Amino acid sequence: MTTTESPSCAPSMRLRELVFGAAYAAAVRAAARLGVADALGESSMTAEELAASVKTEAGPLRRLLRALSCHGVFVENQDGTFAHTDMSRLLREDDPQSLRYISLWCTEPWTWDAWPRLDEAVRTGDNVVEGLYGKGFFDHLHEDAPESAEVFNRAMTTSSEQSARDVAASLDLSGSSSVADIGGGQGHVVVSLLEKYPAMRGALLDLPHVVENADPRLCGGGALADRTRIVPGDCRAAVPVRADVYIIKNILEWDDDSTRRVLRNVTEAGGPGTRVVVIENLVDDTPSMRFTTAMDLLLLLNVGGAKHTMQSMTERLRDAGLVIDGVRPVNPYLHAFDCTVPG
């Protein structure tokens, strides 16, 4: 019998399914780690054939695939074989929209330690990672969990590359000659914008150890190197970059003090008339609320941060003296706040 995601059902059954959410997260993680989606081609395969390919037992693999197919990840055909769905293809490493590393990142071992302490984080408003490991989240990641750190880096790279294309497609910078990507990681946003606008110059500002791994196209000998300035630094301390447009994407979600400092430094660097585009996930007024509200809780657990609502983001920008010219979706999970530094 073909299995797909079940329709809405009685509250008692929906709650039962919800409290077993960890089982389905673990199932996605297991399929990603085993490489099941990569092993499954365009033709249907039996559990036995797949098990031989990924070196597992056929019986348990069939059970795993059956559980996932209930949620639309793979499909079980009438003859008992399994085939891809649009969702299961996203677990393939070679898919252009792959979510394999995002799926692994959201289910890394530290998450299983932290989620049971969510009530503690809600009571205190603080992260729980320092209590668990005796050090900050990123210190733990890089000092004690190198495999998780690698998964994090791969996940952030994948996510940034995918969203950068959407950002470039949604922004009209045709009247500008320069753009600065503030806290821009490896520089995927500035890469996409420089490729879209061949006459534009760009700058990438982020921490020294981050920009050391900047996209090769921005570095010496790269296709965009002659139009790019790479600036190592902390945007919370200073923004030593002058540009017509500043892009600030997904870095205003830790604490209010950091947010104030970043926005102050950008407005001072740009001066009156400068365009500032802030791109963030929102936990309201968005079609991806189930995703973004879960991310919001994960931020509370690991660094004590928070995703913004439309109102909180608007208030932070106005408090920084920015004029908000418009707000629009970039994709189902990102919004762009288009602002100007007033004269």
KOLZA-46283 format. One record per atom (N, C-alpha, C): residue in one letter; x, y, z. Coordinates in pm, whole numbers, padded with zeros to 5 digits, always signed. Example, Ala and Ser with C-alpha at 12.3 -4.5 7.8 and 13.67 -1.06 7.14 Angstrom:
<kolvexs>
A+01319-00569+00780/A+01230-00450+00780/A+01320-00330+00780/S+01285-00225+00708/S+01367-00106+00714/S+01290+00003+00787/
</kolvexs>
This chain:
<kolvexs>
M+00084-00120+00000/M+00000+00000+00000/M+00088+00125+00000/T+00053+00221-00083/T+00131+00344-00089/T+00109+00425+00037/T+00219+00476+00097/T+00208+00554+00220/T+00256+00695+00194/T+00181+00790+00243/T+00218+00930+00232/T+00186+00999+00363/E+00213+01127+00371/E+00185+01202+00493/E+00036+01198+00524/S+00003+01167+00648/S-00137+01152+00686/S-00207+01286+00691/P-00338+01288+00661/P-00413+01413+00671/P-00432+01451+00816/S-00488+01571+00838/S-00515+01613+00975/S-00608+01514+01042/C-00586+01494+01174/C-00663+01394+01245/C-00704+01450+01380/A-00764+01364+01462/A-00815+01407+01592/A-00703+01463+01679/P-00733+01562+01765/P-00630+01620+01851/P-00551+01518+01931/S-00617+01415+01981/S-00546+01314+02062/S-00441+01241+01979/M-00473+01211+01853/M-00375+01143+01768/M-00265+01239+01724/R-00302+01364+01696/R-00201+01462+01655/R-00100+01485+01767/L-00148+01490+01893/L-00056+01509+02005/L+00033+01387+02022/R-00024+01268+02003/R+00059+01148+02010/R+00170+01152+01906/E+00135+01195+01786/E+00237+01206+01681/E+00342+01311+01716/L+00295+01422+01775/L+00387+01531+01806/L+00490+01489+01910/V+00447+01418+02014/V+00543+01379+02118/V+00639+01271+02069/F+00608+01209+01958/F+00702+01116+01896/F+00786+01186+01787/G+00785+01319+01789/G+00861+01392+01689/G+01008+01356+01688/A+01063+01324+01806/A+01205+01286+01813/A+01233+01161+01731/A+01135+01070+01726/A+01154+00947+01649/A+01169+00979+01501/Y+01091+01073+01452/Y+01098+01105+01310/Y+01222+01188+01278/A+01263+01276+01370/A+01390+01347+01351/A+01505+01247+01346/A+01501+01148+01435/A+01606+01046+01436/A+01603+00962+01309/A+01482+00938+01257/A+01470+00860+01134/A+01530+00934+01015/V+01504+01065+01006/V+01565+01145+00899/V+01717+01143+00913/R+01765+01159+01037/R+01909+01158+01060/R+01970+01023+01019/A+01904+00914+01055/A+01956+00782+01021/A+01963+00764+00870/A+01858+00805+00799/A+01858+00792+00653/A+01969+00875+00591/A+01992+00996+00647/A+02098+01083+00594/A+02236+01023+00620/R+02258+00973+00741/R+02389+00917+00775/R+02417+00788+00697/L+02313+00710+00672/L+02330+00586+00598/L+02344+00609+00447/G+02304+00727+00400/G+02313+00755+00257/G+02205+00686+00176/V+02088+00664+00236/V+01982+00591+00167/V+01935+00668+00043/A+01917+00798+00057/A+01867+00877-00057/A+01966+00876-00172/D+02096+00876-00142/D+02197+00872-00248/D+02199+00736-00316/A+02172+00631-00239/A+02175+00496-00296/A+02053+00468-00383/L+01941+00533-00352/L+01817+00509-00426/L+01817+00593-00554/G+01816+00527-00667/G+01816+00598-00795/G+01676+00637-00837/E+01657+00655-00966/E+01526+00696-01017/E+01429+00580-01029/S+01481+00456-01023/S+01395+00338-01026/S+01369+00290-00885/S+01252+00233-00864/S+01218+00179-00733/S+01312+00066-00695/M+01335+00049-00566/M+01421-00058-00516/M+01355-00126-00397/T+01386-00252-00381/T+01338-00325-00264/T+01424-00287-00144/A+01371-00317-00026/A+01448-00293+00096/A+01575-00377+00095/E+01567-00496+00038/E+01685-00584+00032/E+01793-00523-00057/E+01752-00469-00171/E+01849-00407-00262/E+01913-00284-00198/L+01832-00203-00132/L+01885-00085-00066/L+01977-00123+00050/A+01936-00226+00125/A+02017-00269+00239/A+02155-00315+00194/A+02159-00385+00083/A+02288-00430+00031/A+02375-00312-00010/S+02311-00208-00063/S+02385-00092-00110/S+02441-00009+00005/V+02363+00005+00113/V+02407+00091+00224/V+02460+00009+00342/K+02469-00123+00322/K+02528-00212+00422/K+02453-00210+00555/T+02323-00240+00547/T+02241-00255+00667/T+02162-00385+00658/E+02088-00416+00762/E+01995-00527+00759/E+01866-00483+00689/A+01810-00571+00608/A+01693-00534+00528/A+01570-00507+00614/G+01546-00589+00714/G+01426-00573+00797/G+01420-00439+00867/P+01522-00403+00944/P+01520-00272+01009/P+01516-00155+00911/L+01582-00169+00795/L+01578-00062+00696/L+01437-00044+00643/R+01367-00154+00620/R+01228-00143+00573/R+01144-00068+00676/R+01165-00097+00803/R+01090-00028+00908/R+01121+00121+00909/L+01248+00156+00890/L+01287+00296+00886/L+01220+00367+00768/L+01224+00305+00650/L+01166+00366+00531/L+01014+00377+00543/R+00951+00280+00606/R+00806+00285+00622/R+00767+00401+00713/A+00844+00422+00821/A+00815+00533+00911/A+00831+00666+00839/L+00936+00679+00761/L+00960+00804+00688/L+00855+00827+00580/S+00813+00720+00516/S+00716+00736+00407/S+00582+00787+00458/C+00553+00765+00588/C+00430+00820+00646/C+00430+00972+00643/H+00549+01031+00632/H+00562+01177+00631/H+00607+01229+00495/G+00595+01145+00394/G+00627+01190+00259/G+00775+01186+00225/V+00856+01129+00313/V+00998+01111+00284/V+01016+00968+00235/F+01033+00951+00106/F+01024+00823+00034/F+00877+00782+00024/V+00850+00689-00065/V+00716+00634-00081/V+00727+00483-00095/E+00638+00412-00029/E+00632+00266-00041/E+00525+00231-00143/N+00564+00161-00249/N+00472+00127-00356/N+00390+00003-00322/Q+00290-00022-00405/Q+00202-00136-00383/Q+00279-00268-00379/D+00387-00278-00457/D+00463-00403-00463/D+00569-00414-00353/G+00569-00317-00260/G+00663-00323-00149/G+00797-00258-00175/T+00818-00208-00297/T+00942-00137-00326/T+00931+00007-00278/F+01045+00074-00272/F+01049+00214-00227/F+01103+00302-00338/A+01052+00426-00343/A+01094+00520-00446/A+01109+00658-00383/H+01171+00748-00458/H+01191+00885-00412/H+01063+00966-00416/T+01057+01065-00328/T+00959+01173-00335/T+01037+01304-00345/D+00966+01414-00362/D+01035+01543-00366/D+01110+01569-00236/M+01056+01522-00124/M+01122+01543+00005/M+01245+01455+00019/S+01235+01329-00017/S+01350+01239+00003/S+01467+01278-00085/R+01439+01336-00202/R+01549+01381-00290/R+01633+01490-00222/L+01574+01564-00131/L+01647+01670-00061/L+01752+01613+00035/L+01746+01484+00063/L+01848+01420+00145/L+01966+01372+00062/R+01956+01383-00070/R+02069+01348-00155/R+02175+01458-00146/E+02301+01418-00139/E+02408+01517-00128/E+02424+01595-00257/D+02387+01536-00371/D+02410+01603-00499/D+02289+01685-00546/D+02183+01692-00465/D+02067+01771-00505/D+02098+01920-00489/P+02064+02003-00588/P+02095+02147-00580/P+02034+02213-00457/Q+01922+02161-00408/Q+01857+02216-00289/Q+01875+02125-00168/S+01982+02049-00166/S+02003+01948-00063/S+01990+02003+00079/L+01918+01928+00162/L+01906+01959+00305/L+01973+01852+00390/R+02061+01775+00329/R+02124+01665+00403/R+02199+01717+00525/Y+02284+01816+00507/Y+02364+01863+00621/Y+02282+01946+00718/I+02180+02014+00670/I+02089+02082+00762/I+02018+01979+00849/S+01975+01869+00789/S+01908+01763+00865/S+02000+01702+00970/L+02126+01684+00934/L+02222+01631+01030/L+02250+01732+01140/W+02266+01860+01103/W+02298+01961+01202/W+02190+01973+01309/C+02065+01971+01266/C+01954+01987+01360/C+01931+01865+01448/T+02004+01758+01422/T+01989+01636+01502/T+02124+01587+01555/E+02222+01678+01565/E+02352+01641+01617/E+02342+01598+01764/P+02441+01522+01815/P+02433+01470+01953/P+02404+01575+02058/W+02460+01697+02043/W+02435+01799+02146/W+02288+01834+02157/T+02213+01824+02045/T+02071+01860+02050/T+01993+01764+02139/W+02032+01638+02139/W+01963+01538+02222/W+01993+01560+02370/D+02108+01622+02399/D+02139+01659+02538/D+02060+01782+02581/A+02040+01874+02486/A+01985+02006+02521/A+01833+02010+02524/W+01766+01944+02430/W+01619+01956+02422/W+01548+01919+02551/P+01589+01814+02624/P+01517+01782+02749/P+01524+01893+02854/R+01612+01991+02836/R+01626+02100+02932/R+01559+02229+02884/L+01468+02216+02790/L+01401+02335+02737/L+01323+02406+02847/D+01262+02331+02939/D+01187+02396+03047/D+01279+02484+03132/E+01402+02437+03153/E+01500+02516+03227/E+01532+02646+03154/A+01552+02636+03022/A+01582+02756+02943/A+01465+02852+02944/V+01342+02800+02942/V+01224+02886+02945/V+01212+02956+03081/R+01245+02885+03188/R+01238+02946+03322/R+01338+03060+03337/T+01461+03038+03287/T+01569+03132+03313/T+01593+03231+03199/G+01555+03195+03078/G+01587+03276+02961/G+01730+03261+02915/D+01804+03168+02975/D+01945+03148+02941/D+01965+03019+02863/N+02079+03011+02794/N+02112+02886+02725/N+02143+02778+02827/V+02134+02653+02784/V+02162+02540+02874/V+02295+02473+02841/V+02357+02511+02730/V+02479+02444+02686/V+02594+02464+02784/E+02607+02585+02838/E+02716+02610+02932/E+02703+02521+03055/G+02579+02499+03102/G+02558+02409+03214/G+02587+02265+03180/L+02560+02227+03056/L+02584+02089+03013/L+02732+02059+02996/Y+02805+02151+02933/Y+02943+02122+02892/Y+03048+02208+02960/G+03005+02305+03043/G+03101+02388+03114/G+03169+02491+03028/K+03115+02519+02911/K+03173+02619+02821/K+03068+02662+02721/G+03095+02773+02652/G+03002+02823+02553/G+02982+02727+02438/F+02874+02750+02364/F+02834+02657+02259/F+02942+02637+02154/F+02994+02746+02099/F+03092+02732+01991/F+03226+02681+02043/D+03261+02715+02167/D+03382+02656+02226/D+03367+02505+02238/H+03251+02461+02285/H+03227+02316+02293/H+03235+02251+02156/L+03173+02316+02061/L+03167+02259+01926/L+03307+02237+01869/H+03390+02340+01876/H+03521+02335+01811/H+03626+02263+01895/E+03610+02262+02027/E+03710+02199+02112/E+03678+02053+02143/D+03549+02020+02154/D+03510+01887+02202/D+03434+01803+02101/A+03380+01866+01999/A+03293+01793+01905/A+03329+01828+01761/P+03448+01789+01715/P+03492+01828+01581/P+03402+01777+01470/E+03341+01659+01489/E+03251+01608+01386/E+03127+01697+01374/S+03074+01740+01489/S+02960+01832+01486/S+03000+01966+01427/A+03121+02012+01456/A+03168+02138+01399/A+03175+02129+01247/E+03220+02015+01195/E+03227+01996+01051/E+03087+01994+00990/V+02993+01925+01057/V+02855+01922+01009/V+02797+02064+01009/F+02825+02139+01116/F+02778+02278+01124/F+02830+02361+01007/N+02960+02349+00979/N+03019+02426+00869/N+02957+02388+00735/R+02936+02259+00713/R+02876+02214+00587/R+02731+02262+00577/A+02659+02255+00689/A+02519+02297+00689/A+02506+02447+00662/M+02591+02526+00727/M+02584+02671+00708/M+02624+02710+00565/T+02723+02639+00511/T+02764+02666+00373/T+02651+02635+00276/T+02590+02520+00293/T+02479+02480+00205/T+02364+02580+00214/S+02325+02612+00337/S+02213+02704+00358/S+02244+02841+00301/S+02367+02889+00324/S+02405+03022+00276/S+02408+03028+00124/E+02461+02925+00061/E+02465+02922-00086/E+02325+02927-00144/Q+02234+02849-00085/Q+02098+02843-00137/Q+02024+02975-00117/S+02034+03031+00004/S+01961+03156+00031/S+02024+03274-00041/A+02156+03270-00066/A+02222+03380-00136/A+02164+03398-00276/R+02133+03289-00342/R+02074+03299-00475/R+01938+03368-00468/D+01861+03336-00363/D+01730+03400-00347/D+01745+03548-00315/V+01843+03581-00232/V+01868+03722-00198/V+01903+03800-00323/A+01996+03749-00402/A+02037+03819-00524/A+01921+03836-00621/A+01837+03734-00631/A+01724+03741-00723/A+01621+03845-00677/S+01609+03862-00546/S+01503+03949-00493/S+01543+04095-00482/L+01674+04124-00478/L+01720+04261-00457/L+01752+04332-00588/D+01704+04453-00601/D+01738+04538-00715/D+01842+04640-00667/L+01967+04619-00706/L+02075+04711-00669/L+02129+04784-00792/S+02045+04797-00892/S+02092+04851-01020/S+02140+04996-01010/G+02096+05070-00906/G+02142+05207-00894/G+02262+05224-00803/S+02323+05115-00761/S+02433+05120-00665/S+02562+05070-00729/S+02674+05122-00679/S+02803+05080-00734/S+02882+04991-00639/S+02840+04984-00512/S+02915+04901-00416/S+02822+04841-00312/V+02858+04722-00264/V+02779+04652-00164/V+02873+04590-00062/A+02834+04591+00066/A+02913+04530+00172/A+02828+04426+00243/D+02883+04307+00256/D+02816+04195+00324/D+02872+04190+00466/I+02792+04232+00564/I+02839+04246+00701/I+02810+04119+00781/G+02917+04060+00838/G+02900+03931+00905/G+02859+03825+00805/G+02913+03834+00685/G+02866+03754+00572/G+02926+03617+00556/G+02998+03568+00658/G+03052+03433+00651/G+03152+03418+00538/Q+03129+03320+00452/Q+03220+03294+00341/Q+03194+03384+00221/G+03087+03464+00229/G+03066+03563+00124/G+02974+03520+00012/H+02884+03426+00038/H+02800+03376-00071/H+02702+03483-00122/V+02655+03570-00031/V+02564+03675-00076/V+02635+03774-00167/V+02754+03817-00125/V+02826+03915-00209/V+02868+03851-00342/V+02901+03723-00341/V+02932+03654-00467/V+02813+03660-00562/S+02695+03625-00511/S+02575+03624-00596/S+02543+03762-00649/L+02564+03865-00567/L+02534+04002-00611/L+02637+04052-00712/L+02764+04020-00692/L+02866+04062-00788/L+02851+03990-00921/E+02806+03867-00917/E+02780+03796-01042/E+02660+03854-01115/K+02562+03902-01039/K+02443+03963-01100/K+02475+04100-01159/Y+02564+04175-01092/Y+02597+04312-01134/Y+02747+04321-01166/P+02786+04300-01289/P+02928+04292-01329/P+03009+04419-01303/A+02943+04534-01289/A+03017+04658-01265/A+03029+04692-01117/M+02965+04615-01033/M+02960+04646-00890/M+03087+04599-00818/R+03125+04673-00714/R+03234+04633-00626/R+03174+04585-00494/G+03247+04493-00426/G+03193+04437-00304/G+03294+04426-00192/A+03242+04411-00071/A+03327+04391+00046/A+03263+04284+00133/L+03347+04206+00198/L+03303+04102+00291/L+03370+04128+00425/L+03290+04146+00530/L+03342+04167+00665/L+03294+04055+00756/D+03389+03986+00818/D+03354+03887+00920/D+03479+03859+01003/L+03465+03775+01103/L+03576+03744+01193/L+03694+03686+01115/P+03817+03708+01161/P+03934+03663+01085/P+03932+03515+01047/H+03896+03428+01143/H+03900+03284+01111/H+03789+03244+01014/V+03687+03332+01001/V+03579+03304+00907/V+03620+03343+00765/V+03671+03464+00749/V+03706+03511+00614/V+03830+03440+00560/E+03904+03373+00647/E+04015+03290+00597/E+03963+03183+00501/N+03836+03145+00519/N+03775+03041+00437/N+03672+03100+00340/A+03694+03223+00299/A+03601+03289+00207/A+03592+03213+00075/D+03481+03231+00007/D+03459+03169-00124/D+03579+03197-00214/P+03635+03094-00278/P+03754+03112-00362/P+03738+03217-00471/R+03616+03242-00514/R+03594+03342-00619/R+03626+03483-00571/L+03627+03502-00437/L+03655+03634-00381/L+03802+03655-00350/C+03876+03545-00343/C+04016+03551-00298/C+04112+03571-00416/G+04240+03589-00384/G+04340+03613-00486/G+04334+03513-00600/G+04328+03562-00722/G+04318+03476-00838/G+04176+03434-00873/G+04079+03462-00784/G+03941+03425-00810/G+03875+03517-00909/A+03765+03472-00966/A+03698+03546-01072/A+03647+03682-01027/L+03622+03698-00896/L+03567+03824-00845/L+03665+03899-00756/A+03787+03850-00747/A+03885+03906-00652/A+03916+04052-00680/D+03922+04090-00808/D+03960+04228-00840/D+03850+04328-00808/R+03731+04278-00775/R+03619+04367-00739/R+03580+04352-00592/T+03661+04279-00514/T+03623+04246-00377/T+03730+04286-00278/R+03686+04341-00166/R+03774+04367-00053/R+03730+04277+00062/I+03821+04194+00112/I+03791+04107+00225/I+03848+04172+00351/V+03759+04195+00450/V+03796+04270+00570/V+03776+04181+00693/P+03884+04139+00758/P+03869+04064+00884/P+03835+04159+00998/G+03732+04127+01074/G+03694+04213+01185/G+03562+04171+01246/D+03528+04235+01358/D+03405+04207+01432/D+03310+04325+01412/C+03198+04301+01345/C+03106+04410+01315/C+03042+04469+01441/R+03051+04397+01553/R+03000+04452+01679/R+03095+04557+01735/A+03221+04553+01691/A+03320+04650+01737/A+03333+04767+01641/A+03334+04740+01511/A+03348+04847+01411/A+03316+04792+01273/V+03277+04881+01183/V+03253+04845+01043/V+03339+04938+00957/P+03465+04900+00933/P+03556+04986+00856/P+03540+04968+00706/V+03419+04978+00660/V+03387+04957+00518/V+03287+05063+00474/R+03313+05127+00362/R+03219+05223+00305/R+03156+05162+00181/A+03022+05167+00173/A+02952+05111+00058/A+02819+05183+00038/D+02764+05169-00082/D+02631+05225-00110/D+02521+05145-00039/V+02542+05012-00034/V+02442+04923+00024/V+02511+04828+00122/Y+02450+04810+00239/Y+02499+04713+00337/Y+02395+04602+00351/I+02444+04478+00345/I+02358+04362+00367/I+02391+04304+00503/I+02289+04285+00587/I+02306+04224+00719/I+02211+04105+00726/K+02264+03986+00718/K+02179+03867+00706/K+02201+03771+00822/N+02095+03747+00897/N+02091+03644+01002/N+02200+03657+01107/I+02233+03781+01146/I+02330+03798+01254/I+02276+03884+01367/L+02147+03922+01361/L+02089+04009+01464/L+01998+03930+01557/E+02043+03810+01595/E+01954+03721+01669/E+02015+03668+01799/W+02123+03728+01846/W+02185+03681+01969/W+02134+03758+02089/D+02162+03888+02096/D+02115+03969+02208/D+02098+04112+02160/D+02018+04189+02235/D+01984+04325+02194/D+02107+04416+02189/D+02201+04397+02282/D+02320+04482+02283/D+02401+04463+02156/S+02422+04338+02116/S+02495+04311+01991/S+02423+04370+01872/T+02291+04357+01870/T+02212+04413+01760/T+02229+04564+01752/R+02220+04631+01867/R+02236+04777+01868/R+02373+04819+01816/R+02477+04747+01861/R+02613+04784+01820/R+02634+04764+01671/V+02585+04653+01617/V+02602+04627+01474/V+02531+04734+01392/L+02407+04764+01426/L+02331+04863+01349/L+02392+05002+01362/R+02439+05037+01483/R+02504+05167+01502/R+02630+05177+01416/N+02710+05070+01416/N+02835+05073+01339/N+02809+05082+01189/V+02707+05014+01142/V+02675+05020+00999/V+02626+05159+00960/T+02536+05217+01039/T+02484+05349+01004/T+02593+05455+01009/E+02686+05444+01106/E+02796+05539+01113/E+02892+05523+00996/A+02915+05399+00954/A+03006+05376+00841/A+02947+05425+00710/G+02817+05404+00693/G+02754+05440+00567/G+02721+05587+00555/G+02665+05644+00663/G+02626+05784+00659/G+02490+05806+00595/P+02442+05929+00596/P+02309+05961+00544/P+02290+05915+00400/G+02171+05861+00375/G+02135+05817+00241/G+02174+05675+00208/T+02252+05612+00296/T+02296+05475+00270/T+02180+05378+00282/R+02180+05279+00197/R+02078+05175+00200/R+02128+05059+00286/V+02043+05011+00378/V+02076+04899+00465/V+01965+04794+00450/V+02003+04674+00406/V+01906+04565+00388/V+01933+04460+00494/V+01836+04444+00585/V+01848+04345+00692/V+01760+04226+00656/I+01820+04107+00655/I+01749+03986+00614/I+01747+03889+00731/E+01627+03850+00772/E+01612+03766+00890/E+01498+03666+00873/N+01508+03556+00950/N+01394+03467+00970/N+01297+03535+01067/L+01169+03516+01048/L+01069+03570+01141/L+00989+03454+01199/V+00944+03474+01323/V+00864+03368+01385/V+00715+03399+01376/D+00680+03501+01299/D+00539+03529+01271/D+00528+03583+01130/D+00406+03594+01082/D+00381+03652+00950/D+00464+03586+00841/T+00476+03454+00847/T+00557+03381+00752/T+00497+03243+00730/P+00509+03188+00609/P+00454+03054+00584/P+00537+02942+00646/S+00651+02976+00706/S+00739+02871+00759/S+00745+02873+00912/M+00633+02905+00978/M+00636+02925+01122/M+00676+02799+01199/R+00636+02682+01151/R+00676+02560+01223/R+00827+02545+01224/F+00889+02583+01116/F+01035+02575+01104/F+01102+02685+01185/T+01058+02809+01169/T+01127+02920+01233/T+01105+02922+01384/T+00988+02881+01433/T+00968+02876+01577/T+01053+02768+01640/A+01075+02657+01569/A+01165+02552+01620/A+01309+02603+01623/M+01351+02674+01518/M+01484+02735+01517/M+01500+02832+01633/D+01395+02906+01662/D+01397+03003+01771/D+01424+02932+01904/L+01359+02820+01929/L+01381+02746+02053/L+01522+02687+02057/L+01573+02644+01943/L+01709+02590+01938/L+01811+02699+01971/L+01787+02820+01922/L+01875+02933+01955/L+01873+02962+02105/L+01756+02953+02166/L+01747+02973+02311/L+01832+02871+02384/L+01829+02746+02339/L+01903+02639+02405/L+02053+02654+02391/N+02102+02688+02270/N+02247+02681+02251/N+02321+02811+02281/V+02264+02927+02247/V+02337+03052+02274/V+02253+03155+02348/G+02129+03119+02383/G+02043+03215+02451/G+01989+03322+02360/G+01993+03299+02228/G+01947+03397+02131/G+01799+03380+02099/A+01752+03459+02002/A+01611+03455+01965/A+01592+03502+01822/K+01501+03437+01751/K+01457+03487+01622/K+01361+03603+01646/H+01346+03687+01545/H+01263+03806+01561/H+01120+03784+01513/T+01030+03862+01572/T+00898+03881+01514/T+00906+04001+01420/M+00803+04021+01341/M+00798+04140+01257/M+00809+04266+01343/Q+00738+04267+01456/Q+00739+04386+01542/Q+00875+04408+01606/S+00937+04302+01660/S+01065+04321+01729/S+01175+04366+01633/M+01174+04313+01510/M+01274+04355+01413/M+01250+04500+01372/T+01126+04536+01353/T+01092+04674+01317/T+01136+04770+01427/E+01111+04733+01552/E+01149+04819+01664/E+01301+04836+01672/R+01376+04728+01654/R+01523+04738+01660/R+01576+04831+01551/L+01521+04821+01432/L+01569+04903+01321/L+01534+05051+01343/R+01414+05077+01390/R+01375+05216+01415/R+01452+05275+01532/D+01478+05194+01635/D+01557+05241+01749/D+01699+05279+01704/A+01747+05212+01598/A+01881+05244+01545/A+01879+05367+01455/G+01761+05427+01437/G+01750+05548+01357/G+01727+05523+01209/L+01706+05397+01171/L+01685+05365+01030/L+01540+05390+00989/V+01522+05432+00866/V+01389+05447+00808/V+01359+05321+00729/I+01251+05252+00760/I+01214+05129+00691/I+01132+05165+00569/D+01186+05137+00452/D+01119+05172+00326/D+01025+05062+00279/G+01048+04939+00324/G+00963+04829+00283/G+01010+04697+00342/V+00919+04602+00353/V+00950+04467+00401/V+00888+04369+00303/R+00967+04272+00259/R+00913+04174+00164/R+00980+04039+00185/P+00911+03931+00149/P+00972+03799+00161/P+01080+03777+00056/V+01188+03713+00097/V+01293+03670+00005/V+01263+03530-00046/N+01215+03447+00044/N+01170+03310+00016/N+01076+03273+00131/P+01028+03150+00141/P+00930+03119+00246/P+00981+03136+00389/Y+01111+03147+00409/Y+01161+03155+00547/Y+01251+03275+00575/L+01265+03367+00480/L+01345+03488+00502/L+01268+03612+00457/H+01281+03720+00537/H+01225+03849+00499/H+01336+03953+00489/A+01321+04045+00395/A+01416+04155+00378/A+01352+04286+00425/F+01421+04353+00518/F+01381+04485+00563/F+01469+04586+00491/D+01410+04660+00398/D+01485+04756+00316/D+01481+04891+00386/C+01598+04939+00427/C+01605+05060+00510/C+01700+05164+00452/T+01687+05286+00504/T+01776+05396+00465/T+01824+05467+00589/V+01952+05507+00588/V+02004+05594+00693/V+01957+05736+00662/P+01880+05799+00752/P+01824+05931+00720/P+01929+06040+00716/G+01898+06147+00647/G+01988+06261+00638/G+01984+06344+00767/
</kolvexs>
